[in-house]
Amino acid sequence: MLSAVTGLGSIESTVAKNLPVVSIHQLGLCLSRASASVLNLNCSLILLPMCRILLAYLRGSQKVPSRRTRRLLDKSRTFHITCGVTICIFSGVHVAAHLVNALNFSVNYSEDFVELNAARYRNEDPRKLLFTTVPGLTGVCMVVVLFLMITASTYAIRVSNYDIFWYTHNLFFVFYMLLMLHVSGGLLKYQTNLDTHPPGCINLNRTSSQNISLPEYFSEHFHEPFPEEFSKPEEFTQNTFVKICMEEPRFQANFPQTWLWISGPLCLYCAERLYRYIRSNKPVTIISVISHPSDVMEIRMVKENFKARPGQYIILHCPSVSALENHPFTLTMCPTETKATFGVHLKIVGDWTERFRDILLPPSSQDSEILPFIQSRNYPKLYIDGPFGSPFEESLNYEVSLCVAGGIGVTPFASILNTLLDDWKPYKLRRLYFIWVCRDIQSFHWFADLLCMLHNKFWQENRPDYVNIRLYLSQTDGIQKIIGEKYHALNSRLFIGRPRWKLLFDEIAKYNRGKTVGVFCCGPNSLSKTLHKLSNQNNSYGTRFEYNKESFS
């Protein structure tokens, strides 16, 4: 069947001297089509993790009752990255295969199959095939777009300049439009008259098909010497017959099938984007803006009919800061049946957050030290998109949970602590280990009041073992070793240095024998790797640790 694709099925090409070139040509075409199938599959799958509303619905509904199955949704980011890497690898294979094809189309141009050849004449510059044809030009543009998206997705670019990552990643719309044009060029063709012109038949000036021996045919049509391996035509053609036919082969471009792969996920994604745009079109009402120590800002706001679960996050968009740019932030306060206020905490660590702070807070309020500064005035329009699910929603579904935060990574746990402060009885959680590691003492003031109220609440309800709070100050000047005079409950739980994780896990396993402990981490990668490794280790108490993680970087 390869002859039907390459147009090299005649006996003349079979016995020609360029046999190796023919095999390379066929290999290039096969690799291009095989890699195209892999690319189509991954270009469709890579869109699914971007459907955040669908993931949030599956995570929070009873459609996925199994906790183990819901935890697979936490791998959506990893799945997205894996699909992206696969697209890069097979794009390289696809490009290399088509470079070989372009060269072979030019060098092995045949006037017998003019409609099948991509080249217009023999030895045509292969670069013309790349830049003057629809498949070639769109392919080059897709390679450029893919290169920009991949390089801007690296860790160094995302950390140093998130704007570059954001804007280049949105080029995927251009990539998909080029992809649809790329497959419409009709470069690869198939034979339509295989019944009247089967592969391998020989066209002769005769009226009907018949069988003749190859020596007879060679003696009439070939005058070049045979390969050295065969001294006589009879040795090469003994007992071999070929079919003779009069009709010329006819070829037709393959019907583009890429849209069959990507149309479903792409339509789903576009529908979700439209729904998210309609839902987030109404701005929120900012209640207050609070400046906290260590360059942290808190925003409290309300929005009609806004509902969220503890551990979820929202996406903020402020047109006064950037017309297109937006950023995700974890909710630190969720609306409840009795109050509609919700809030987020922002760490000022980039151009966007710096401009956002300058708009919301006057310069005089940015220098507040210990006591938070509350600013109340006319604020710019602020839009939110969400809420969206995260792994931390599962922390209330374990009987025992270990929550570890590093610095500003405490934000997802703040909404969980606020929920427990309102009412802890509806949830499965019966014991919470909360570990918070910070570099400076002032960072603990972000949620010091919340921790103290939570501690006092459970002591008053005779449940002092419900929440185990441990605060670690990793760096100290030897002077500040207490959070504040009014936070006596926290000062007794403040430790200098870093946690001894192995001993901590052994202690938790000892006091929770035979139970499953959910481990949740939001912090640096080094901390995450340590906890992940310890969670996978066996212990002598029969306690099982299930690791859940969200990384901010």
Stockholm file with secondary structure:
# STOCKHOLM 1.0

chainA/1-553         MLSAVTGLGSIESTVAKNLPVVSIHQLGLCLSRASASVLNLNCSLILLPMCRILLAYLRGSQKVPSRRTRRLLDKSRTFHITCGVTICIFSGVHVAAHLVNALNFSVNYSEDFVELNAARYRNEDPRKLLFTTVPGLTGVCMVVVLFLMITASTYAIRVSNYDIFWYTHNLFFVFYMLLMLHVSGGLLKYQTNLDTHPPGCINLNRTSSQNISLPEYFSEHFHEPFPEEFSKPEEFTQNTFVKICMEEPRFQANFPQTWLWISGPLCLYCAERLYRYIRSNKPVTIISVISHPSDVMEIRMVKENFKARPGQYIILHCPSVSALENHPFTLTMCPTETKATFGVHLKIVGDWTERFRDILLPPSSQDSEILPFIQSRNYPKLYIDGPFGSPFEESLNYEVSLCVAGGIGVTPFASILNTLLDDWKPYKLRRLYFIWVCRDIQSFHWFADLLCMLHNKFWQENRPDYVNIRLYLSQTDGIQKIIGEKYHALNSRLFIGRPRWKLLFDEIAKYNRGKTVGVFCCGPNSLSKTLHKLSNQNNSYGTRFEYNKESFS
#=GR chainA/1-553 SS CHHHHHSCCSHHHHSSSCHHHHHHHHHHHHHHHHHHHHHHHHHHHTTGGGCHHHHHHHHHSTTSCCHHHHHHGGGHHHHHHHHHHHHHHHHHHHHHHHHHHHHHHHHTCCGGGTTTCSSSSTTCCHHHHHHSSHHHHHHHHHHHHHHHHHHHTSHHHHHHCHHHHHHHHTTHHHHHHHHHHHGGGCCSEEESCTTTSCTTCEECSCSSCCEEEHHHHHHHHCCSCCCTTCSSHHHHHTTCEEEEECSCCCEEECCCCHHHHHHHHHHHHHHHHHHHHHHTCSCCEEEEEEEETTTEEEEEEECTTCCCCTTCEEEEECTTTCSSCCEEEEEEECCCSSCCCEEEEEECCSHHHHHHHHHHSCGGGGGCCSSCEEECSCCCCCEEEEEECCGGGGGGGSSEEEEEEEGGGGHHHHHHHHHHHHCCTTSSCCEEEEEEEESSGGGGGGSHHHHHHHHHHHHHTTCTTSEEEEEEESCCCSSCCCSCTTCHHHHTTEEESCCCHHHHHHHHHHHTTTCEEEEEEEECHHHHHHHHHHHTSCCTTCCEEEEEEEECC
#=GC SS_cons         CHHHHHSCCSHHHHSSSCHHHHHHHHHHHHHHHHHHHHHHHHHHHTTGGGCHHHHHHHHHSTTSCCHHHHHHGGGHHHHHHHHHHHHHHHHHHHHHHHHHHHHHHHHTCCGGGTTTCSSSSTTCCHHHHHHSSHHHHHHHHHHHHHHHHHHHTSHHHHHHCHHHHHHHHTTHHHHHHHHHHHGGGCCSEEESCTTTSCTTCEECSCSSCCEEEHHHHHHHHCCSCCCTTCSSHHHHHTTCEEEEECSCCCEEECCCCHHHHHHHHHHHHHHHHHHHHHHTCSCCEEEEEEEETTTEEEEEEECTTCCCCTTCEEEEECTTTCSSCCEEEEEEECCCSSCCCEEEEEECCSHHHHHHHHHHSCGGGGGCCSSCEEECSCCCCCEEEEEECCGGGGGGGSSEEEEEEEGGGGHHHHHHHHHHHHCCTTSSCCEEEEEEEESSGGGGGGSHHHHHHHHHHHHHTTCTTSEEEEEEESCCCSSCCCSCTTCHHHHTTEEESCCCHHHHHHHHHHHTTTCEEEEEEEECHHHHHHHHHHHTSCCTTCCEEEEEEEECC
//
